Structures are given as C-alpha cells and as structure tokens.
Amino acid sequence: MVRNYRKPDNSRKYTVVSGEALKKCLEKVEAGEMTHTDAAKELNCSRQTVYNKLHGLHKRDPGHQKVFTEPEEASFVDHLSILSEWGFPVGPDDLREVVRIYLAKQNRSVPVFKNNKPSRNWVERFLRDHQELSKRFAQNIKLSRAAITRETIDEYMANLKVSLDGIPASNIFNYDETNLSDDPGKKLAICKRGLKYFENVRNFSKSATSVMYCGSATGQLLPPYVVFKAEHLWDS
C-alpha cells in the first residue's frame, strides 16, 4: 500500500449526496410528490443513487473501509485522552502495540497490518481523523510531585493561613531559582540528501547560569541573585 494514496485523474467521480436537500427529496418521493427522475435532477445524481438512498443501500463510504468501527475508534480516543490527563501518555509506537494486543484478544486478523500490527502511517491517519488528539512532547514530572492530592494542598493552605496570620504582606517574600543556558540547541534546516556532516557554524557553549528571584506579596522585587561558575569575577 502506498503511503499517500492519490486518486487517478481518470477514475470514477463519486457524487456526494447528503444533507437537508437529500432528506427533503426523499420525503417528497415517499409521499408521491416527486419521481425518482425529478429527485435525481434536483440532487444532480443518478436515479440509482436516489433508489439506494431511499432503500438504505450502499451506506458505506466509497473506497477502502476502515479497520475499526466508529465506537472502537471512539474508545481508543477516550482511553488516550484519559491516560494523557492522568500523566501516563501513550506514544505512537505504544498505540500500535495496544492495537495489536486488542486485535489478538478479539481473535481478529487484519491482512493490511503486517504481523497484525498497524503501521506508523495508520497512526498518522488516525490522528488526522480525530482532531481532538495531537502529538506533543510530554514534560517529565517525578512521582513524588504527581502524588500530591487535593487533601495535601488543602492541608498546606490551612497551615499557611495560620502561619501568616498577623504578618503584613510587605514581610512575606517568595523566591525561586531558574537556570539559564546559552546553548541555542539544534535547528531544523534543509541540506543535500546524503550529507554526512551537517553542521551549523556558530559560537556557542553549553554553560548555564543560575539566577535567584525574590519578591514580596506587595509586588516589591529584589535584585536578582546570580550564581556564576567562576570563583573570581572581573569588575566589568
């Protein structure tokens, strides 16, 4: 199977007949107010298409049919969404393996899947059909931080309220440390196919500088505290 199928220019053109106009025409045909020929002219389709729509024939879309039904794909979408919200995201290769296990438990064999496992192209088409899903880089978080519950936060806020009772806002400070790196990182660029060494010539280093910021509850911001790696600094 080709990666991106392109329909030949001289192939049969399928007529898309749906919507409110189709519904009204079928109602008139059933009531005897319109013939099949008149309905076909109004919908710009063949008489056979009107007959098929009227008798519920050929309900499936033209072309290769999907492997999974709409309820099955909806179940995949729900599980992927819930797992991502819980902090256990599923990658494309993980999804392929999950689908393979699902087919094995259902005793189903899909000829278009090699070893009954969907390809990466199937994952891309699945994401394209379900716009509520997308691929992003997940931020790592430790289990100790993820284990914080609402009860833990409520208890902390209650203790904080007691600790800050009677203390003016100007005496309440909060500080945080951040790390600044001067590494520009890699850049996505275009090069000659087969180039062995693809380099971007520029001055850079991988050093980092720690900066401490501190501010009060009234909005007073103290000068930043910078931690340099060097033991002795120039005045300039």
C-alpha positions as CSV (number, residue, x, y, z in Angstrom):
1,M,0.0,0.0,0.0
2,V,1.3,3.4,-0.9
3,R,2.0,5.9,1.8
4,N,-0.2,8.7,0.4
5,Y,-2.8,7.4,-2.0
6,R,-3.6,9.7,-4.9
7,K,-6.8,9.0,-6.8
8,P,-6.1,8.8,-10.6
9,D,-7.4,11.7,-12.6
10,N,-9.4,9.5,-15.0
11,S,-11.0,7.5,-12.2
12,R,-14.7,7.4,-11.4
13,K,-16.1,10.5,-9.7
14,Y,-18.2,9.8,-6.7
15,T,-21.3,12.0,-6.2
16,V,-21.6,13.3,-2.6
17,V,-25.3,13.3,-1.8
18,S,-26.2,14.2,1.8
19,G,-27.7,16.8,4.0
20,E,-31.0,18.6,4.2
21,A,-31.6,18.6,0.4
22,L,-31.4,14.8,0.2
23,K,-33.8,14.4,3.2
24,K,-36.4,16.7,1.6
25,C,-36.2,15.0,-1.8
26,L,-36.6,11.5,-0.2
27,E,-39.6,12.7,1.8
28,K,-41.2,14.0,-1.4
29,V,-40.5,10.8,-3.3
30,E,-42.0,8.7,-0.5
31,A,-45.1,11.0,-0.4
32,G,-45.5,10.6,-4.2
33,E,-44.9,14.3,-4.7
34,M,-41.7,13.7,-6.8
35,T,-40.5,11.0,-9.1
36,H,-37.1,9.3,-8.9
37,T,-36.1,11.2,-12.1
38,D,-37.0,14.6,-10.7
39,A,-35.2,13.9,-7.5
40,A,-32.1,12.8,-9.4
41,K,-32.1,16.1,-11.4
42,E,-32.6,18.2,-8.3
43,L,-29.7,16.4,-6.5
44,N,-27.5,16.2,-9.6
45,C,-27.1,12.5,-9.3
46,S,-28.3,9.3,-10.9
47,R,-31.7,7.6,-10.4
48,Q,-29.9,4.6,-8.9
49,T,-28.3,6.8,-6.2
50,V,-31.8,8.1,-5.3
51,Y,-33.1,4.5,-5.2
52,N,-30.1,3.4,-3.0
53,K,-30.6,6.2,-0.6
54,L,-34.4,5.6,-0.4
55,H,-34.0,1.9,0.4
56,G,-30.9,2.3,2.7
57,L,-28.5,0.6,0.3
58,H,-24.7,1.3,0.0
59,K,-24.5,3.2,3.3
60,R,-20.7,2.8,3.5
61,D,-18.3,5.4,2.1
62,P,-16.6,4.6,-1.2
63,G,-13.0,3.2,-1.1
64,H,-11.2,1.1,1.4
65,Q,-13.2,0.6,4.6
66,K,-11.7,1.4,8.0
67,V,-10.4,-1.5,10.1
68,F,-12.2,-0.4,13.2
69,T,-15.8,0.8,13.7
70,E,-16.6,4.3,15.0
71,P,-17.3,3.0,18.5
72,E,-14.0,1.2,18.6
73,E,-12.1,4.3,17.4
74,A,-14.0,6.5,19.9
75,S,-12.9,4.1,22.7
76,F,-9.3,4.5,21.6
77,V,-9.7,8.2,21.7
78,D,-11.2,8.2,25.1
79,H,-8.5,6.0,26.6
80,L,-5.7,8.1,25.0
81,S,-7.3,11.3,26.4
82,I,-7.7,9.9,29.9
83,L,-4.2,8.4,30.1
84,S,-2.7,11.7,29.0
85,E,-4.7,13.6,31.6
86,W,-3.5,11.1,34.3
87,G,0.1,11.7,33.4
88,F,0.7,8.4,31.5
89,P,0.7,9.5,27.8
90,V,0.8,6.8,25.1
91,G,3.3,7.3,22.2
92,P,2.6,6.3,18.6
93,D,4.5,3.0,18.9
94,D,2.7,2.3,22.2
95,L,-0.6,2.8,20.4
96,R,0.4,0.4,17.7
97,E,1.2,-2.3,20.2
98,V,-2.0,-1.7,22.1
99,V,-4.0,-2.1,18.9
100,R,-2.1,-5.3,18.1
101,I,-3.0,-6.7,21.6
102,Y,-6.6,-5.6,21.2
103,L,-6.8,-7.5,17.9
104,A,-5.2,-10.6,19.4
105,K,-7.8,-10.6,22.2
106,Q,-10.6,-10.3,19.7
107,N,-9.1,-13.1,17.6
108,R,-9.2,-10.8,14.6
109,S,-6.7,-10.8,11.7
110,V,-6.2,-7.7,9.6
111,P,-4.5,-8.5,6.3
112,V,-3.4,-4.9,5.7
113,F,-1.5,-4.9,9.1
114,K,1.9,-6.6,9.0
115,N,2.0,-9.2,11.8
116,N,-1.4,-7.9,12.8
117,K,0.2,-4.6,13.9
118,P,-0.7,-1.2,12.4
119,S,1.9,0.9,10.7
120,R,3.0,4.3,11.6
121,N,1.0,5.6,8.7
122,W,-2.1,4.2,10.3
123,V,-1.3,6.2,13.4
124,E,-0.9,9.4,11.4
125,R,-4.3,8.8,9.6
126,F,-5.9,8.0,13.0
127,L,-4.7,11.3,14.4
128,R,-5.8,13.1,11.3
129,D,-9.3,11.7,11.6
130,H,-9.5,12.6,15.2
131,Q,-8.5,16.3,15.5
132,E,-9.1,16.2,19.3
133,L,-5.8,14.3,19.6
134,S,-2.3,15.7,18.8
135,K,1.3,14.8,19.2
136,R,3.4,16.9,21.7
137,F,6.5,16.5,23.9
138,A,5.4,15.5,27.4
139,Q,7.1,17.2,30.3
140,N,8.6,14.8,32.8
141,I,7.4,15.0,36.4
142,K,8.5,13.0,39.4
143,L,6.2,10.5,41.1
144,S,6.6,12.4,44.4
145,R,5.2,15.6,42.8
146,A,2.4,13.8,40.9
147,A,1.3,12.1,44.1
148,I,0.1,15.4,45.6
149,T,-3.6,15.2,46.2
150,R,-6.2,17.9,46.9
151,E,-6.2,16.9,50.5
152,T,-2.5,17.6,50.7
153,I,-2.9,21.0,49.1
154,D,-5.8,21.9,51.4
155,E,-3.8,20.9,54.5
156,Y,-0.9,23.0,53.3
157,M,-3.0,26.1,52.7
158,A,-4.6,25.7,56.1
159,N,-1.2,25.6,57.8
160,L,0.0,28.5,55.7
161,K,-3.0,30.6,56.7
162,V,-2.2,30.1,60.4
163,S,1.5,30.8,59.9
164,L,0.8,34.1,58.1
165,D,-1.8,35.3,60.5
166,G,-1.0,38.9,61.6
167,I,2.0,39.2,59.3
168,P,1.9,42.2,56.9
169,A,2.1,41.5,53.1
170,S,5.3,43.6,52.9
171,N,7.0,41.0,55.1
172,I,6.0,38.0,53.0
173,F,8.6,37.0,50.4
174,N,8.7,34.2,47.9
175,Y,11.8,33.2,45.9
176,D,12.6,30.8,43.1
177,E,15.6,29.7,41.2
178,T,15.9,29.3,37.5
179,N,18.6,28.0,35.2
180,L,19.6,30.0,32.1
181,S,21.5,28.2,29.3
182,D,23.2,29.8,26.3
183,D,23.0,26.6,24.2
184,P,21.0,27.6,21.1
185,G,20.1,24.0,20.5
186,K,19.6,22.3,17.2
187,K,17.9,23.9,14.2
188,L,15.8,22.2,11.6
189,A,17.2,23.1,8.2
190,I,17.4,21.9,4.6
191,C,20.5,20.2,3.3
192,K,21.7,18.0,0.5
193,R,20.5,14.4,0.7
194,G,23.3,12.1,1.9
195,L,25.4,14.8,3.5
196,K,27.5,13.0,6.1
197,Y,28.3,16.0,8.4
198,F,25.6,18.6,8.6
199,E,26.8,21.4,10.8
200,N,25.8,24.9,11.8
201,V,28.9,27.0,12.3
202,R,28.4,29.5,15.1
203,N,29.9,30.4,18.5
204,F,28.1,28.8,21.4
205,S,28.7,27.0,24.7
206,K,26.8,24.7,26.9
207,S,27.3,26.6,30.1
208,A,24.5,27.6,32.4
209,T,23.9,30.4,34.9
210,S,21.7,30.1,38.0
211,V,19.5,33.1,38.9
212,M,17.5,33.5,42.1
213,Y,14.5,35.8,42.0
214,C,12.7,37.1,45.1
215,G,9.6,39.2,45.5
216,S,7.2,40.3,48.2
217,A,3.4,39.9,48.4
218,T,3.1,43.7,47.8
219,G,4.9,43.5,44.5
220,Q,8.4,44.5,45.6
221,L,11.0,42.7,43.5
222,L,14.5,42.4,45.0
223,P,17.6,42.5,42.7
224,P,18.3,39.1,41.2
225,Y,21.0,36.9,42.8
226,V,23.2,35.4,40.1
227,V,25.4,32.4,40.8
228,F,28.4,32.2,38.4
229,K,30.7,29.2,37.9
230,A,33.9,31.3,38.1
231,E,35.5,31.8,41.5
232,H,36.8,35.3,40.7
233,L,34.9,37.8,38.5
234,W,36.1,40.9,36.6
235,D,34.6,44.2,37.7
236,S,33.3,44.7,34.1
